[in-house]
Amino acid sequence: METELRYASGPGRWVLAATVLGSAIVAIDATVVGIALPAIGRDFGTGMATLQWVVSAYTLTLAGLLLVAGSLGDRYGRRRVFVIGVVWFALASVLCGIAPSAGMLIAARALQGVGGALLTPGSLAILEASFVPEDRGKAIGAWSGLGGVATAIGPFLGGWLVQAASWRLIFAINIPIAVVVVALAVRHVPESRDPQATGRVDVTGGALVTLGLVGLTYGLIEGPTLGFGDPVVLAALVGGVALLAGFALWESRTAHPMLPLDLFASRQFTFTNVVTFVVYGALGGALFLLPIMLQQVSGYTALEAGISLLPLTVIMLALSARSGALAARIGPRLQMSVGPILVGLGFALFVRVGHGGSYLTEVLPAVLVLGLGLAATVAPLTATVLAAAPARHAGMASAVNNDVARAAGLIAVAVLPAAAGITGSAYLHPDEFAHGFRIAALISAALCVLGGLVAAVTIRNPRPVTVVPVAAPKSCAHCGLDAPPARATEAAQVPVS
């Protein structure tokens, strides 16, 4: 049952606060861990592969279970699953903070990903179900904007904690926020379900895709160290690919798939996700290495590295809605073509970063160009994904695009360091790491340019609609479309990842 709240009402503000803070713990965690990687590596005396697993273990379970978690919320209650996810995430954060070894930290990070998968789809679904239709755009816009603020605060706060105390405290940030979220959700968030969600939850599909990603990621991370001919690595790679193929086969045959494959019958939907995969893969891989580069090579403190990308968030917050509005007027093709190329230029500029260089002359220009490219790309890309799917699958289309972005980052973190020659303890040797980072930056730049070219060839602007005035009886209130007209600012403000 849906509860129709007003955006400006007291109950509406409480619901918004609960969902924003719930999403914030995931956003903060995603940004602070990258800043803490050098400190984690020094504390445990580990190599690059372990640092990759600290990031990838979380993304694996998050990406693998995201669609299943959305289905659980639709069937058993969005508030219930959201609260379970927040509590799960908080408990896993405690385990991360007290982990006595790198292996335990990786396991706890995987558990964090499960909690993130449970709470992430619920936060937006609660807003959709709770607010009256005319206020949903405002609620989603506020959710997105305030979530961006949390993303911006994360690196600054994480860098300060790592520098002033210990990397372990970055996981303690989640605990008080989680307590507040649970209290607000239990007291103020109405329960909602999807009455049309019938049948069994596709647990088999979730298991196949998660295990497939585990096998593939293990093989890609451990292959450079153990050798790709190693029986365990080879079995992981072959098994991972086989399980992912089995997932596609299962989804095409099961009565209640978690991923309706008919979405990909749309050329626009398919190639928008291809562009997402390429651009977000480049982004995830490069931004995994950048904080290490700034601290290990350029001599930045953890706090300085944490705030170095702050202009990127500011640009995104200032320009994303305007970018979405422009794409709504002229079509998405131009921005989805030029934007990734600008992102690639930003990555290429990072090759200028070196030992003890100036932030203003080396890092900031790259960050500004990167921010402009992302601002041009993200909102039109999101709007295009939503517009390419039937109205009844709008939520699923957004979830698929979100999952594609996360899977791309997962694979890039596994592949890019090895492709750039950064393996073993290379991150502890500044000259060796700097050489590899420049190769990685150029690989990421090339991928983004490729994404822009794919968009230019495959993405199509919607045909202009000619409106012919037709006299109609005053009692006629039926709209021939199967969905309400899209509002540019709404589409622009829904984040991809």
C-alpha positions in Angstrom: 0.0 0.0 0.0 1.4 3.4 -1.0 1.3 6.4 1.3 1.0 9.7 -0.5 3.1 12.3 1.4 3.8 15.9 0.5 7.4 17.0 0.1 7.0 20.1 2.3 5.2 18.2 5.1 6.8 17.1 8.3 6.3 13.4 7.7 7.7 13.8 4.2 10.9 15.4 5.5 11.4 12.6 8.0 11.1 10.0 5.2 13.6 12.0 3.1 16.0 12.2 6.0 15.9 8.5 6.6 16.5 7.6 3.0 19.3 10.2 2.4 21.2 9.2 5.5 20.8 5.5 4.6 22.3 6.1 1.2 24.9 8.4 2.7 26.6 5.5 4.6 27.1 3.7 1.4 28.3 6.8 -0.5 30.7 7.7 2.3 32.1 4.2 2.6 32.7 4.0 -1.1 34.9 7.1 -1.1 36.8 6.8 2.2 38.2 3.3 1.6 40.1 4.5 -1.5 41.9 7.1 0.6 42.8 4.6 3.3 44.3 2.0 1.0 48.0 3.0 1.4 47.5 3.0 5.2 45.8 -0.4 5.1 48.6 -1.8 2.9 51.3 -0.5 5.3 49.5 -1.8 8.4 49.1 -5.4 7.1 52.2 -5.4 4.9 50.3 -6.5 1.8 50.7 -6.3 -1.9 48.6 -4.7 -4.6 46.3 -7.8 -5.0 45.1 -7.5 -1.4 44.3 -3.8 -1.8 42.3 -4.8 -4.9 40.4 -7.3 -2.9 39.6 -4.8 -0.2 37.7 -2.8 -2.8 36.5 -5.7 -5.0 35.0 -7.9 -2.2 32.5 -5.1 -1.4 31.6 -4.4 -5.0 31.2 -8.2 -5.8 28.5 -8.8 -3.3 26.9 -5.4 -4.0 26.7 -5.9 -7.7 25.7 -9.5 -7.5 22.8 -9.1 -5.1 21.5 -5.7 -6.0 18.7 -6.9 -8.3 17.7 -9.7 -5.9 17.6 -7.2 -3.0 15.2 -5.0 -5.0 12.9 -7.9 -5.5 13.0 -8.8 -1.8 11.9 -5.2 -1.0 9.1 -5.3 -3.5 7.7 -8.5 -2.1 8.4 -8.4 1.7 8.4 -4.7 2.4 10.8 -2.0 1.3 11.1 -0.4 4.7 11.8 -3.9 6.3 14.5 -4.8 3.8 16.0 -1.2 4.0 16.3 -1.4 7.8 17.8 -4.9 7.7 20.3 -3.6 5.2 21.3 -0.7 7.4 21.7 -2.9 10.4 23.7 -5.4 8.4 25.9 -2.7 7.0 26.6 -1.3 10.4 27.5 -4.7 11.9 29.8 -5.4 9.0 31.4 -2.0 9.4 32.3 -3.0 13.0 33.9 -6.2 11.7 35.9 -4.1 9.2 37.1 -1.8 11.9 38.4 -4.5 14.2 39.7 -6.9 11.5 42.9 -8.5 12.8 44.2 -9.4 9.3 43.8 -8.5 5.7 41.8 -11.7 5.1 39.3 -10.8 7.8 39.0 -7.3 6.4 38.2 -8.6 2.9 35.6 -11.0 4.3 34.0 -8.2 6.3 34.0 -6.0 3.2 32.1 -8.7 1.4 29.5 -8.7 4.2 29.3 -4.9 3.9 28.4 -5.3 0.2 25.5 -7.5 1.2 24.2 -4.8 3.5 24.7 -2.2 0.8 22.7 -4.3 -1.7 19.8 -4.6 0.7 19.6 -0.9 1.5 20.5 0.8 -1.8 17.5 0.0 -4.0 15.1 0.5 -1.0 16.1 4.1 -0.4 14.9 5.3 -3.8 11.9 2.8 -3.9 10.7 4.2 -0.6 10.6 7.7 -2.0 8.7 6.6 -5.1 6.1 4.8 -3.0 5.8 7.4 -0.3 5.4 10.8 -2.1 2.5 12.0 -4.2 3.4 11.9 -7.9 3.8 15.7 -8.3 6.4 15.8 -5.4 8.5 12.8 -6.4 10.8 14.8 -8.6 11.5 17.2 -5.8 12.1 14.3 -3.3 14.4 12.5 -5.7 16.3 15.7 -6.5 16.9 16.4 -2.8 17.9 12.7 -2.3 20.4 13.0 -5.1 21.8 16.4 -4.2 22.2 15.6 -0.5 23.8 12.2 -1.4 26.3 14.2 -3.5 27.1 16.2 -0.4 27.8 13.0 1.5 30.0 11.8 -1.3 32.0 15.1 -1.1 32.3 14.9 2.7 33.5 11.2 2.6 37.1 11.7 1.3 37.7 14.8 3.5 36.5 13.0 6.6 38.2 9.8 5.8 41.5 11.5 5.0 41.4 13.4 8.3 40.7 10.2 10.3 43.5 8.2 8.6 45.9 11.1 9.1 44.9 11.9 12.7 44.2 8.5 14.1 43.8 5.2 12.2 42.2 3.9 9.0 40.0 1.7 11.3 38.0 4.7 12.3 36.7 5.3 8.8 34.4 2.3 9.3 33.2 3.7 12.7 31.6 6.7 10.8 28.8 4.4 9.8 27.7 3.3 13.3 26.0 6.5 14.6 24.5 7.3 11.2 23.0 3.8 11.1 21.5 4.1 14.5 19.8 7.4 13.5 18.5 5.9 10.2 17.0 2.8 11.9 15.3 5.1 14.5 13.9 7.4 11.8 12.8 4.5 9.5 11.0 2.6 12.3 9.2 5.7 13.5 8.5 7.7 10.3 8.8 5.6 7.1 5.6 3.9 5.9 5.9 0.3 4.7 5.2 -0.3 1.1 5.2 -3.3 -1.3 4.6 -3.9 -5.0 1.2 -5.6 -5.2 2.1 -6.8 -8.7 5.3 -8.6 -7.5 4.3 -12.2 -7.6 6.1 -15.5 -7.8 9.4 -16.5 -6.1 12.4 -14.3 -5.7 15.0 -15.3 -8.3 17.6 -16.6 -5.8 19.1 -18.9 -8.4 19.8 -16.0 -10.8 21.4 -14.0 -7.9 23.6 -16.9 -6.9 24.8 -17.6 -10.5 25.7 -13.9 -11.2 27.4 -13.5 -7.8 29.5 -16.6 -8.1 30.3 -15.9 -11.7 31.7 -12.5 -10.8 33.6 -14.0 -7.9 35.3 -16.5 -10.2 36.1 -14.0 -12.9 37.4 -11.4 -10.4 39.6 -13.9 -8.6 41.2 -15.1 -11.8 41.8 -11.5 -13.0 43.3 -10.3 -9.7 45.4 -13.4 -8.9 46.4 -14.2 -12.5 49.3 -11.7 -12.7 50.8 -13.1 -9.5 50.2 -16.8 -9.8 50.2 -16.9 -13.6 47.2 -17.3 -15.9 48.2 -20.9 -16.5 47.9 -21.8 -12.8 45.2 -24.5 -12.4 43.3 -22.5 -9.7 43.3 -19.3 -11.7 42.3 -21.0 -14.9 39.5 -22.9 -13.2 38.3 -19.6 -11.6 38.2 -17.8 -15.0 36.6 -20.6 -16.9 34.1 -21.3 -14.1 33.3 -17.6 -13.8 32.5 -17.2 -17.5 30.5 -20.5 -17.4 28.4 -19.3 -14.5 27.7 -15.9 -16.1 26.6 -17.7 -19.3 24.5 -19.9 -17.1 22.9 -16.8 -15.5 22.0 -15.5 -19.0 20.5 -18.8 -19.9 18.6 -19.1 -16.6 17.1 -15.6 -17.0 15.9 -16.4 -20.4 14.0 -19.5 -19.3 12.8 -18.9 -15.7 9.2 -17.7 -15.2 10.2 -14.9 -12.8 13.6 -13.5 -13.8 15.3 -10.8 -11.8 16.6 -9.4 -15.1 14.1 -9.3 -17.9 16.3 -9.9 -21.0 13.7 -8.3 -23.2 15.0 -5.0 -22.0 18.0 -5.5 -24.3 15.8 -5.8 -27.4 16.1 -2.0 -27.4 19.2 -0.9 -29.3 19.2 2.4 -27.4 19.1 0.6 -24.0 21.8 -1.9 -25.0 24.3 0.6 -26.3 23.7 3.1 -23.5 24.7 0.3 -21.1 27.7 -0.5 -23.3 28.8 3.2 -23.0 28.1 3.0 -19.2 30.3 -0.1 -18.9 33.3 1.4 -20.8 33.2 4.8 -19.1 32.5 3.6 -15.6 35.1 0.9 -15.9 37.7 3.5 -16.8 36.5 5.7 -14.0 36.5 2.9 -11.4 40.0 1.7 -12.3 41.7 5.1 -12.5 40.1 6.4 -9.3 41.2 3.3 -7.5 44.8 4.1 -8.3 44.7 7.9 -8.0 44.7 8.2 -4.2 47.6 5.8 -4.0 49.5 7.8 -6.6 48.9 11.1 -4.7 50.1 9.6 -1.4 52.8 7.3 -2.4 54.4 9.3 -5.2 53.3 13.0 -4.9 53.7 13.1 -1.2 50.2 14.1 -0.3 48.9 13.4 3.2 45.7 11.3 3.4 43.7 14.5 4.1 45.2 16.3 1.1 44.5 13.3 -1.1 40.9 13.2 0.3 40.1 16.7 -0.7 41.9 16.8 -4.0 38.9 15.5 -5.9 36.4 17.8 -4.1 36.1 20.1 -7.2 34.8 17.1 -9.1 31.8 16.8 -6.8 31.2 20.5 -6.8 31.1 20.5 -10.7 28.7 17.5 -10.7 26.4 19.1 -8.2 26.3 22.4 -10.0 26.0 21.2 -13.6 24.3 17.8 -13.7 20.7 19.1 -13.6 21.5 21.7 -16.3 23.1 19.0 -18.4 20.0 16.9 -18.1 17.8 19.8 -19.1 20.0 20.5 -22.2 19.8 16.9 -23.3 16.1 16.9 -22.9 16.0 19.9 -25.4 18.5 18.7 -28.0 18.7 15.0 -27.4 21.4 13.0 -25.6 23.6 12.0 -28.5 25.9 15.1 -28.5 26.6 15.0 -24.8 27.0 11.3 -24.6 29.5 11.5 -27.4 31.5 14.6 -26.3 31.3 14.0 -22.6 33.2 10.7 -22.4 35.9 12.2 -24.7 36.3 15.0 -22.1 36.5 12.5 -19.4 39.3 10.8 -21.3 41.1 14.1 -21.7 40.9 14.5 -18.0 42.5 11.1 -17.4 45.2 11.9 -20.0 46.0 15.0 -18.0 46.8 13.0 -15.0 50.0 11.7 -16.6 51.4 15.1 -15.6 51.2 14.3 -11.9 54.6 13.5 -10.5 56.8 13.7 -7.5 56.0 16.7 -5.3 54.2 18.5 -8.0 51.8 21.5 -7.5 48.2 20.7 -7.0 47.1 23.8 -9.0 49.2 23.0 -12.0 49.1 19.2 -12.1 46.1 17.8 -10.4 43.4 20.5 -10.5 43.4 20.9 -14.4 42.8 17.2 -14.8 40.1 17.2 -12.1 38.3 20.1 -13.7 38.2 18.6 -17.1 37.2 15.2 -15.7 34.3 16.9 -13.8 33.1 18.7 -16.9 33.1 15.5 -18.8 31.2 13.6 -16.2 28.7 16.4 -15.8 28.1 16.3 -19.5 27.7 12.5 -19.6 26.0 11.2 -16.5 22.6 12.9 -16.6 21.9 12.3 -20.3 23.1 8.7 -19.9 20.7 8.0 -17.1 17.8 9.7 -18.8 18.4 7.7 -22.0 18.4 4.4 -20.1 15.1 5.3 -18.5 13.6 6.5 -21.8 14.7 3.4 -23.7 12.7 1.0 -21.5 9.0 0.6 -21.3 7.4 2.5 -18.4 6.6 -0.6 -16.5 10.3 -1.5 -16.4 11.7 2.0 -15.5 12.8 0.9 -12.1 14.4 -2.2 -13.5 16.2 -0.2 -16.2 17.7 2.1 -13.6 18.8 -0.9 -11.5 20.4 -2.6 -14.5 22.3 0.5 -15.4 23.4 0.9 -11.8 24.6 -2.7 -11.7 26.4 -2.4 -15.1 28.3 0.6 -13.7 29.3 -1.3 -10.5 30.3 -4.5 -12.4 32.5 -2.3 -14.8 34.3 -0.8 -11.8 34.8 -4.2 -10.3 36.4 -5.7 -13.4 38.5 -2.6 -14.0 39.9 -2.7 -10.5 40.9 -6.3 -11.2 42.3 -5.7 -14.6 43.8 -2.2 -14.9 46.6 -2.5 -12.3 48.0 -5.6 -14.0 47.5 -4.1 -17.5 49.6 -1.1 -16.4 52.3 -3.3 -14.8 51.3 -2.5 -11.1 51.5 -5.8 -9.3 53.0 -7.2 -6.1 54.6 -4.5 -4.0 54.9 -1.9 -6.8 52.8 0.6 -4.9 55.5 0.8 -2.3 58.1 1.9 -4.9 57.3 5.4 -6.1 59.1 5.4 -9.4 57.7 2.0 -10.4 54.2 2.9 -9.4 54.3 6.3 -11.1 55.3 4.7 -14.4 52.4 2.2 -14.1 49.9 4.9 -13.1 50.6 6.9 -16.2 50.0 3.8 -18.4 46.8 3.2 -16.5 45.7 6.8 -17.0 46.3 6.6 -20.7 44.4 3.2 -20.9 41.5 4.8 -19.1 41.6 7.8 -21.4 41.5 5.5 -24.5 38.5 3.6 -23.1 36.6 6.8 -22.5 37.3 8.0 -26.1 36.1 4.6 -27.3 32.9 5.1 -25.2 32.3 8.5 -26.8 32.7 7.0 -30.3 30.3 4.2 -29.5 27.8 6.7 -28.4 28.2 8.8 -31.5 27.6 5.8 -33.8 24.8 4.1 -31.8 22.8 6.6 -29.7 19.9 8.3 -31.4 18.0 11.4 -30.4 14.3 11.0 -30.1 12.3 12.1 -33.1 10.6 15.5 -32.6 6.9 15.1 -31.9 4.5 17.2 -33.9 1.5 18.2 -31.9 -1.7 18.6 -33.8 -4.5 20.3 -31.9 -7.6 18.1 -31.9 -10.9 19.2 -30.4 -11.9 16.7 -27.7 -14.8 16.5 -25.4 -14.3 18.2 -22.1 -14.8 14.9 -20.2 -11.9 13.2 -22.0 -9.0 12.9 -19.6 -7.2 9.9 -21.0 -3.6 10.1 -22.1 -2.6 7.9 -25.0 0.9 7.4 -23.6 1.7 4.5 -21.2 3.7 6.8 -18.9 3.6 10.4 -17.8 5.8 12.8 -19.7 9.4 12.8 -18.4 10.7 15.9 -16.7 14.3 16.7 -17.6 15.3 17.7 -14.1 14.0 14.5 -12.6 15.9 12.3 -15.0 19.0 14.4 -14.5 19.0 14.0 -10.8 18.8 10.2 -10.5 22.3 8.9 -10.0 23.7 6.0 -11.9 26.0 4.8 -9.2 
